[in-house]
Amino acid sequence: MTSAPGRRAGRAEHNRAVDIAVFAWEWARNLSGTSWVADDRTVIVERLRLLVDQAADALHGHADSAAAGRAIGEGVVTIGFAAPDALGRTLYLLGTRLPAELGIDPADGVLPQRLASLVGAVGVGFARAAHDRTLAQQDAIRTSDLVARQRAERALRSQLAATNEPAETPGETEPDVEHPAAPVSRTGRVLDTGYRSELPAALERGEVVPYYQPIVALDDERLLGFEALARWEHPVRGTLPPAAFLPDASESELFRALGQRLRTEACETAVSWQREAARPLFVGVNVSPAELRDPALVDDIRDLLDRTGLPPELLHLEITEDVSLTDADLPVLRGLAATGAHLTLDDFGTGLSRLAMLPVLPIHGLKLAGALLDPVRQLPFPAAQAGTDVLVTVTALAQRLGLTTTVEGIENIAEAGLARRLGIDRAQGWHYGHPLPARHVRAYTTWAN
């Protein structure tokens, strides 16, 4: 068993990692607009995080401040931020914000010396790297010009040598008749692929199965449960996402058969988790718009709980916001809540929200759509701040209504740290795990014990 000092040290290390990641995100926002950088924002933040880690070591006395500063200056230029304004913003953030973000006592007598050495060396490293970058760009221009001339000469010689052979178009390939690309709509949803006509037989063969993505508590990253997500293990095409095969809303019978199959398997699997983890773990399942309009849904859920033996509170029914909820839906929703299952409004913030109905809906939680994080991920600071304000408002509203909040789409430690600071209760996303088939989930449930 880990000792108390060991746990405290581990927690301190975790807090430092979160502080560094959040500072790197803020640094990236401040550098945006000074230069155009081709890298994805996540890549930029990760590279800056490594530089912040070096700065933290220097300020704590674990590394030479001058050497770390030069490496940081060179690193900023290497990422692509070589404008003078980038240097100014970097020096300001490192000199005025970083010590406080790291929780370093300002009364520490050696801090001013370390900080001055670090900041001064950043300027030196930046200047050297920017000079070398300019020379390298000039060499690259000369080299590109020479290569272009050589290619043009070779192309001309080839044309003169060619007599009767037609030239091939570079990059031209035969169309893939056997496996054509699936057509998609303007929103990215796969259009009619022919899969839907195969779906009833696939359900009978047991090819459409739930995959499980973990959901954790943000305060201590404790595993709380999983969301069951439909996947088709197609014998030819491999694993298909729901957008490739979900039936239309008009096909209510097919929707009902699919929903019943997935919920049954998810609940049976969740029962096994309770034995493996030796503590409660819930499973979240989606309820489609077509199913919500079906009066038989309440009886289906009650029968499901009786057959599988899953405690009702461990079944979380996620109602997508694509459903335009009205007063006519309240009897079904109240009937579902009466079974003891927890009701969650899914994808909150992107669909047909009716805030006026929230106080009367018999729901237990809101699942904040990952799209709400998109403005926060934007590097221009005003957009990021506005996105943060939206999340703060939604979280405060949920707390006032006594609703649990879960945020989807968490991709890295910085986003997890931000969600935690905003007071969001739970998180789900690739940072914590990809959706996995049931046979691979045991590693999570064993770890949770």
Buried (B, 14 or more C-beta within 10 A) or exposed (E): EEEEEEEEEEEEEEEBBBBBBBBBBBBBBBBBBBBEBEEEBBEBBBBBBEBBBBBBBBBBEEBBBBBBBBBBBBBBBBBBBBBEEBBEBBBEBBBEBBBEBBEBEEEBEEBEEBBEBBBBBBBBBBBBBBEEBEEEEEEEEEEEEEEEEEEEEEEEEEEEEEEEEEEEEEEEEEEEEEEEEBEEEEEEEBEEBEBBEBBBEBBEEEBBBBBBBBBBBBEEBEBBBBBBBBBBBBEEBEEBBBBBBBBEEEBBEBBBBBBBBBBBBBBBBBBBBBEBBEEEBBBBBBBBBBBBBBEEBBEBBBBBBEEBEBBBEBBBBBBBBEBEBEEEBBEBBBBBBEBBBBBBBBBBBBBEBEEEBBEEBEBBBBBBBBEBBEBBBBBEEEBBEEBBEBBBEBBEBBBEEEBBBBBBBBBBBBBBBBBBEBBBBBBBBEBBBEBBBBEEBBEBBEEBE
